[in-house]
């Protein structure tokens, strides 16, 4: 193998290692973004459920409070 081919092979291997390292580090950030998106979607869903069912839940708690007050 000539010196030029050895140099190119070493350069390609070095470049390959640095790209792999950069991609692996980028995956950690990607995971955090995914967790953030999931957390945001769950929060939006919880708020939507509370808005849609808030009156019914409030009524149910009032009924429970009234029932507990009568028994005590």
Secondary structure, DSSP 8 states (H G I E B T S, - for coil): --HHHHHHHHHHHHHHHHHHHHHHHHHHHHHHHHHHHHHHHHHHHHHHHHHHHHHHHHHHHHHHHHHHHHH-
